Amino acid sequence: MTPNDKPSVLDAPPVAAPQRLARLLRWLRSDLAAAASLGLLLALAVLAIGARWIAPFSPIEQDLVNTLADASAAHWLGTDDLGRDVLSRLIHGAPASLYASVLAVSVALLLGVPVGLVAGFLGGWVDDLISRGIDTLLSFPAIVLAIAVTGALGIGLTNGMIAVGIVFAPQLARLVRARTLVVRHELYVDAARCFGASTGRLLWRHVLPNTVQPVIVQVTLLLAGALLAEASLSFLGLGIQPPQPSWGGMLARAYQNMELAPSQMLAPGLAILFTALAFNALGEALRVALDPTMRRL
Amino acid sequence: MIGRGGIRFLLRRLAQALPVLVFATFVVFSLLKLVPGDIAVTLAGENATDERIAEIRALYGLDRAFLLQYGDWLWKAVHGDLSKSLLSGEPVMTSIVRCLPNTLLIVSIALSVALVVGVPLGMLAASRPRSWIDSGVMSFASLGVAVPNFWLAMLLVSLFALQLNWFPATGSSPFLADPVLSLRHALLPGLALAAGGVAEIARQLRSSLMEILSSQAVRTLHAVGMHPARILWQHGLKNVALNMITVVALLANRLLAATVVVEAVFAVPGMGNLIVNGAILRDFPIVQGVVFAMVLIVISLNLLADMLYRVADPRVT
């Protein structure tokens, strides 16, 4: 920077990356629930990616002599009705859950955010039309539509989760639309328009960044919803197909053996519960941290 | 109670709901277009005769333009004809009429439990903010939102039906024939479903109550020496009741969807089992019919909530 090149008031204050990281760490230190949730989710991601190397046994190898065994040194969580190692199946079930959640929420983001931006920014009949469409999709229960789509396209997790994403999209669209309505008449947007910025540039550079914070919070909460939807679909036999392990599928098997071995349902159920809990807690913590009226991050 | 303004409000809300309804039926019908390949061949299944395929083609009028097919389907649906099951040949409407009461009973129980338990919990938490009671209620609410309700259902079956034998583990029974047996069947599914509802109501009630209790008006009441309990009951609850209408309507919608999975655990012959079996067996008219019925119920519930809101607060226009 030359001596004449004084920073102008128009420049946004630059935030260096290390500073951001420091702020993130400070936030995590001040909010233990957020730190614990993030830690749990990161650990889960590591398990999901490294399942093949971390899991002590193959998730589908059967040992019919050793079925429904209690926890032991070899099998920390015991074995299921086909003698498969429960811990290994749990670890190998993690990728399915995370893949399904991320898929559904990505679909919701890709559909919801642009639609919300356009509706809020253009207004008029476009907004009316889109808002009616949003109302319509909001009256479809996510899991019911997912089941129907699976019934049409054939059984498979991907189809169902795309349907869940489509039903989640209006929630994001509504959020983005509301933010856009507020921002579109701000002075800096008018100024950029006066300088000849195109609509696309206005949306991308000036409106979109303002919608990021509420969207992040909502996405975290939707991830929990998608996780529960995946578990439900797999439990119903409409998601991941056996012998591929999934937490919902493990619960379906535990259900069959409920009278014989009720403890079989504990591990997969707790896995779903704690993952959903972590997503929700992280979302709530982010909501507080990102709220401009009580800014901490 | 409802004057001329109220009737105008009702008509306008109906006019707003109509396009949503039409669009929703279009989405429901379009689901058919997702079926890959020749729809009639796919739906007829393996080893189907040519006659069978022709029958399905005629059922949906597949040789005609898409919009005509849709119009035909909608016309019949409006007249209560949701076509016939591809497997049993039973009219879909008959199946829905048979299954819907079981589902509605479970949802009603869940909604009642959610209100009866959730409202006191929310009030308790709001009246002592940041106390151990408050944090206890909020932790319980977080658990209630995150717990997979079909897993909770399994835990309840295992404990109360299989170990203690207090309730039947599966099935249902018609309410009018034997209300007590019917309730015994529906109680556990209702409880499993209620967990999320209790959490939702407690949370929402707490946050809206706390907003009101920290307002200027309430501070004035404290200043003039009104008893805190009276403030909570008279001013807090009256103002919060309006919000609760919307919360309860949204909750009813959500419970209606969630019961699909809970029904599977208890093998309740309700809407959930109908659509799940329909999807697995590719009995597409059943699937379409259930989605149609569910969406219709959701839209009617929203309309009803708006009307109640208008009755409770005539300033709404």
Interface residues (C-beta under 8 A of the other chain):
Chain A: R132 G133 D135 T136 L137 S139 F140 P141 A142 I143 V144 L145 I147 A148 V149 T150 G151 A152 L153 G154 I155 A224 L228 A231 S232 F235 L236 G237 L238 L251 A254 Y255 M258 E259 P262 M265 P268 G269 I272 L273 A276 L277 N280 A281
Chain B: P19 V20 F23 A24 V27 L31 L32 L34 V35 P36 S142 L143 V145 A146 V147 P148 F150 W151 M154 L155 V157 S158 L162 Q163 N253 R254 L256 A257 A258 V260 V261 A264 V265 I275 V276 G278 A279 I280 R282 F284 V287 Q288 V290 V291 M294 V295 V298 I299 N302
